Amino acid sequence: GVGIGREMGVAVGSDLTLWAAFAREIDADGRVGFNGLLALAARAMFESGEVFLRRRPRRLDDGLAVPLQYQLLEADLLDHRENRRLPDGEVRLGIEFDRLGRRRRYWMHREHPGERVGLSAPRAELVGVEAEAILHVYEMQRPGQLRGIPWLAPVMLKLRELDDYEEAELVRKRLEACVAAIVFGADEETEEAITPLVRDAAGNTVEQFEPGLIAYARGGKDVKFTQPSVSPDYGAYKRSQLMSIAAGARLTYELLAADLSQANYSSMRGGWLEFRRTIETLRWTVFVPMLCEPIWRSFIDFAVAAGKLPARTPYAAEWTAPRFEAIDPLKEIMAIVMAVRGGLMSLREAIASLGYDPDDVLRDIAATNALLDLFGIVVDSDPRRVTQSGALQAAVEKMLADDEGPPGIKPGKPRGNGQLPKEMQ
């Protein structure tokens, strides 16, 4: 999932204990949690172009934190051959619409059609699943698009051609390796065939090639060793094909081919930034609105109905995507620091861009600062006490010179009895 499924944090104004429990139990198959469900959904969407999640309500006595789970369904389960008119709507590509064009049902196989072996196997039974119980996750690339398109669809032909070319090169090399030398000058009566002879079950003579073969030819007086040819353009051709495939698949060449032999910082960063923009678009136009937010709304509705949350609205959520790994962490972190200090980015935005929950980080900073103040410790990473260059802030330096220390703290001496306040113990 190129980072999409690693972790998608959610922040709300209340305790997240219930959400954390629901996230662990969300998978109807009992295999993965919320993050694993996201990762698998992303992989399925890239591979098949789309993925379905079916909402599965549970009973209160099932022992779940919230009586709700989701089941991942492959795209093949939706029958694209189901197209028909209805008195009050129509079915197109397996999706039923009402007269206003709103999705009403999804016509799906009860079992995967690929599991029915044989051409004479009957068509799998279809069942209509209500649209409100289905999350259809796919990237819309044109208005009115009903189904998703696999990520590699634009380059399928080039991938096949590259595979055929490599197979042809492999066969040619195998044939060259079969004949190592040819001996000229054998007697006519004792001449052997150019290859070892074997006989099949019917008694027919069959010639076969083997690696390292030495063949005896007629009428010669010399030994000739074969010279396997070299394809000087093979590497260049393969690289150019992989570049075309990477461009069509919206990837960088380095990511597709795992070839960093000709990469430098500038080229890597340029390609990485473009790829990041593509993934960011998918995050906020596909996965958050089509998957994360509907799951969150259903979680709130079922939790309220089960009496696990008070009936108040709205329960707002703020989604934080996982961060992208930096090519040069020092340069990128310094750029973020300069943007925050220059007023071009808030501290919360900076924290979120690194993939962390701003509320959690700020609470952790506050707790850490309280501990430092409690024991009278001044560290050079504390901007309340130290400047960016590492020098003490002027006000703090004056307090220390006057033997006062920061408010409520004597230099080097802990405050009070040296114990944490009750709320921090």
GIQUIBEL-V835319 format. One record per helix or strand. SS is the DSSP state (alpha for helix, beta for strand). FROM is the first residue (numbers start at 0). TO is the last residue. If there is no record, write none. Layout:
SS FROM TO
SS FROM TO
//
This chain:
beta 7 10
alpha 16 24
beta 26 26
alpha 33 47
beta 49 56
alpha 59 61
beta 67 72
alpha 74 76
beta 77 77
beta 83 85
beta 88 91
beta 94 97
beta 102 108
alpha 112 114
beta 125 129
alpha 130 132
beta 133 137
alpha 152 177
beta 178 185
beta 195 198
beta 204 207
beta 212 217
beta 222 224
alpha 233 247
alpha 252 256
alpha 264 304
beta 317 320
alpha 328 340
alpha 346 352
alpha 357 373
beta 385 385
beta 391 391
alpha 393 400
beta 409 409
beta 412 412
alpha 421 423
//
